Amino acid sequence: MKHKIEYIFVLIFIKFIMLFPEKIRYKFAEKLGIIGYYLIKKRRMIALANLKLAFPDKSDKERVILAKENYKVLTKAYLSSLWIMDFIFDETKVNVENYHVLDDAVAEEKGVIIATMHMGNLEASLKITEKYRLSDVVKAQRNPYIDAYITKNRSQLNFNMIKKSKSTPRELLKVIKNKEILALFSDHRDKGTTVNFFGRDTVSPTGAVHFALKFNVPLIFGYSILNKDNTNTVKLIKRIDLIETGNLKEDVKVNTQNLIYLIEDAIREHPEQWMWFHDRWKLSKEL
């Protein structure tokens, strides 16, 4: 019953916010983001601690300003998923940079793996479903009604949502064997290998690199940016030249570290876009 009541409130909220022009919705999202920044102390403290680790040369005031801007960006990105079909295939609202990088990799007919990250409007990357089928691993919502609603919305796109479960590895292998495009987040803390990230050791997922090496699949690094005018830019940065020595375990570690360097560069270039309130370095234990 609790889940159903939550779902009803969510539907009411969606219907209400969609009554307003898109510009007003984004303004509302910015206000909501600032409220979230102040309201959820634990996440605010994690974000500020992460920013201090990554940008020790910035003042406390500068890091607070950056954190608030980050909350605005991510809240706008999250809410805009409610009207994704209104903008995802609009060339004036979503632009893909270096599309040829993906086209060239697809042309090899080996499949493609995109190593991506929690930047800007994550949904904007679904722009490529206009040309290609895309698979990604997603975490199911706790509320089954909301989860079903999101799944139904995404079914309008050429998008394969692989729900995180015990069968996930089998589903991933199926995508690779079908030589399709698989996007995997590679920036958050997860089981994998130890890497140096912003000068501090942490654990990083190795899925994208592991599959690319093991199955000889092209690996591309890319992410999305939510611009100040609320348009989106999907950046397909480059195809990654992988180091291969024949020692798979060591190659996975070395190439994952190189991927982390690319991720770090992207964050330094667009610091307001990354998900800073994720406890990437487990700094909550030190707060």
N, C-alpha and C positions, 0 to 999 in steps of 0.2 A: 504493500500500500504506500509506503514511504516513497519508493521509487516512482510510483505512478503520480503521486502528488508533485514531486519534483519535476517530472516530465511535463505536467500540465502547466506549471509555473514557467518553465522554459518556453513552451509553445506560446504562452501569453506574451512573454517578453519579446519573442521573435516577431510576433504579429505587431506588437506595439512599436518596436524600433524600426520596422520596415515601413511604417507610415510616414517616416521622415525622409527628406532628400539625403543622398549619400554623404554630402558634405557635413550635414548635421550629425549623421551617425558617427563619422570619424571624430568630430569634435566631442561628442558624448563619450566615445571610447577613450579619448585622451584624459578626460576628467575622471573616468572610471579607473584608468591606469594609475593616476595620482592617488586616488582613494585607496586602491589596492596596495600601493607603496607604503602608505602610512598605516593601513589597517592590519596588514600581516607582518608583524615585527620580525618573526623568524626569517622569512624570505628576504626582507629588507636588509637585515644584518648579514646574511649570507652574500647578497649581492654586493654590499659595500666591502666586505672582507675579500671577496674575489677580485673586485676592482683595485683594492689596495695591493694585492699580490701582483696583479698584472701591470698596474701602472703606479709604482711606488713614487714616481716623480711628480705625480699630480697631487694637488692639495686636497684636503678633506672636502672643501667646498666644491671643487671641480668634480670630484668623484660623486658627490651627492647629485649635482646637476646632471651628470652622465647617467646615473642610475634612474633618475626620474624620467629622463628622455627615453631610456630603455624600456621602462614600464609603459610609456605611451605607445611606443612603436609596437611592442608585443601585444598589447591590448587591442590596438587597431587591427593588427594582423589576425588575431584570434576572432574578433567580432566579424571581420569582413568575410570569414568563412561562411557566415550565414547567407550571404548573397553572392557566393562564388560564381554561380552561373551567369550573373549579370556582368562580370568583368573578365573572367578567365580567358576567353577567346577574343577579347577586344584588343586589337593591336595598339590602341592608344593608352591602354591601361596595364598591359603586360608585354614587356619587350624581352626577347631572348638574345643575349649577346653570344657571339661565336657559335651560332647554331651549327655551323659547318663541322665543329669539333665532334658533335654528336652524330651528325649525318655521316661523316667519314668513318667513324667507329662502327656504326650500324651496317654500313656497306660491306664490312668484312665478314658479316654473317656468322659471327661468333657469339653474339649477344653483347651486352654492355653493362658494366656496373658503374653507377654514379655514387661516389663517396660525397656525401653532403653533410650539412650541419644545421643547427638550430639558429638560423639567422633570418631576420626580417619576416616576411610573410611566407611561411612554409608552403602554403597552399598554391602560391604563384607558380611553383615548379610543375604543377599539373597542366600548365600551358602546353607542355610537350605531348600530352595525350591527344592533342589535336592531330598529331602526325603518327605517334607511336603508342603502343600499349606499354604502360608503366606499372611496375609492381613495387610495393614498399611494405615494410613491417610496421604495424601500428599496434598500440596498446588499446585493448578494449576498454570502453568506459565502464565504470562500476555500475552505473544505472543502465540496465539492459534496454529500456525504452529509448533513452538518449542514444545509446550505441546503435540501435536499429535505425533511428532517425538519420544519424550521420552516415551509416552504411548505405541507406537508401539514396541520400543526396549524392554520394560519390559514385553510385551505380550509373549515374547519368554520363559519367566520364569513362574513358577507356583505361580505367584504373583498377588494378588488382590489389585490394587491401588484404594483406596477410596478417591475421590476428596473432599476436604473440601467444604461443602455446607450446606444448610438447611436440606438436607436429610441425612447428615452424621450420626446422632444418630440412624436412622433406619437401615442404612447399618452396623453399628457396632453391633447392636442387632442381625442382621441376621447372622453375623459371629459367634457370641457367641452361638446363638441357634443351629447353624450347628455344634457346638463343634469343631471349627477349631482354628488355631493359629492366634492371633491378637497381633501385636506389636504397642506399643504406646510410643511416646517420652514423657518423664516425667521430663526433666531438664530445659526447657525454661520457660520464664514467660508467664503465660496464666491464664485465669479465673479458680479459684479453691479455695484454702485455703491459709492462711498465714503460712509460715514456716520460720524457722531460717536456713539460708544458708551461710556458711562461717562467722558466727557471726552477720549477719545482716538480719532483717526481709524482706521478699519479698513474692510474690504470686507464687504459684506452681499449675500446673494442677493436678487434682485428678482422671482423667479418669481410669487409670490402676488399682488403688487401689479400686475405687468405683465399677467397674465391677466385679473385683475379689471377693469382699465381697458380693455384692448383688446377684451374680449368682453362688457363690461357685465354682469358677474357679481357678485352680492353677496359682500362680503369680511367674514369674521368672525374675530375674534382669540380664541383659546382655548388652554388648556393643562391639564395634569393635576397634581394634588398627591397625594403619598403621605402620609397622615396618621399621627400617632404611634401610633394603634391599628391601623395597617396596613390601614385602609380607604382608599378612593380618592375624590377629588373631581375631577370633570371640570368645569372652569370655562369656560363660554362667556361671555367678558367682555362683548363688545359687537359690534355691527355697525359697521364702520369707514366713516365718511363720507369718501369720497375727494375730494381736490381735483383738479378737471379744468379745465385752461385751453385744451386743444386741442393742446398741445405734449406728445406722449406721453413722449418721453425725459425732459423736465424734470419732468413729472407723476410718472413712476415714481420719480425720485430724491427728490422732495419727500415723496411718500407713503410711500416706504420708510423715510425718516428718521423720519417720524411713527410708523410701526410699530415702529421700533427704540426710540423713547421709551416705547411701551407695554410692550415686552419688558423694558426697563430697570426700569420701575416694578414689573413682576411679580417680577423678580429681587430687587429691594430689599425687597419684601414677604415673599418666601419664599427667602432667600439659601441656605438649606441644600438646596434642591431642584434647582438648576440644575447643569448639567454643567461644573464648573469646570476639570476636567483637560483639556478641549479647548483647543488653542492658539489661542484666538480672536483675539488681537492679535499673534501671532507673537513673543511675549515669550521663547520658547525661545532665540532668537538673542541675547538680551541676558543670559541666565543664565550 
